[in-house]
């Protein structure tokens, strides 16, 4: 497993490219944002902390993670 500095990764992403779901509306918080500005990774962060470190997935990891979310594998 390789390691990385999540703050460095976050700062290398285009600030304008962070997207939040339309379901968030204009409430300004409590949402998960994604950044697709780097074609090799998907970054995820908390919208309430815009300069926070991001979780970074490569494309294969993102496909597995988002598929598991859609399948309800993390439901409690």
NORWO-V599181 format. One record per backbone hydrogen bond with DSSP energy under -0.5 kcal/mol. NH is the residue of the N-H (numbers start at 0). CO is the residue of the C=O. Records with the same first field share a line. If there is no record, write none. Layout:
BEGIN
NH = CO  CO
END
This chain:
BEGIN
5 = 3
7 = 4
8 = 4
9 = 5
10 = 6
11 = 7  8
12 = 8  9
16 = 13
17 = 14
18 = 33
20 = 31
23 = 20
24 = 21
26 = 23
32 = 44
33 = 18
34 = 42
35 = 16
38 = 36
40 = 37
41 = 56
42 = 34
43 = 54
44 = 32
46 = 30
48 = 45
51 = 48
53 = 5
54 = 43
56 = 41
58 = 39
61 = 57
62 = 58
63 = 59
64 = 60
65 = 61
66 = 62
67 = 63
68 = 64
69 = 65
70 = 66
71 = 68
72 = 67
74 = 71
END
